[in-house]
């Protein structure tokens, strides 16, 4: 069975963002592709809450888990949902 309505996301976790980016960086899907953190052929990005983040980042993605959004804002950053 093939679901033609399935939406596929490239997944990025908070611990990866904390390791790769310095404070006050604006993290976009394009930047994640440039850094090699997500595959180039997947257009949508979802941020998940694995790990902790202590740096204040502005993260722009298509979808966030509730916990990931909470952790980003608790660290002083922003989680911004962008449309496809």
Long-range contacts (C-beta under 8 A, 24 or more apart in sequence): 7-44, 8-42, 8-44, 9-42, 9-44, 9-45, 9-46, 9-62, 9-63, 10-38, 10-39, 10-42, 10-44, 10-45, 10-46, 11-38, 11-45, 11-46, 11-47, 11-48, 12-37, 12-38, 12-45, 12-46, 12-47, 12-48, 12-61, 13-47, 13-48, 13-49, 13-50, 13-51, 14-47, 14-48, 14-49, 14-50, 14-51, 14-52, 14-53, 14-68, 14-71, 14-72, 15-50, 15-51, 15-52, 15-53, 16-51, 17-47, 17-53, 17-57, 17-59, 18-51, 18-52, 18-53, 18-54, 18-55, 21-55, 21-57, 22-55, 23-55, 23-56, 23-57, 24-56, 24-57, 24-58, 25-57, 25-58, 26-57, 26-58, 26-60, 27-57, 27-58, 27-59, 27-60, 28-60, 29-60, 29-61, 29-62, 29-82, 43-84, 44-84, 47-72, 47-79, 53-77
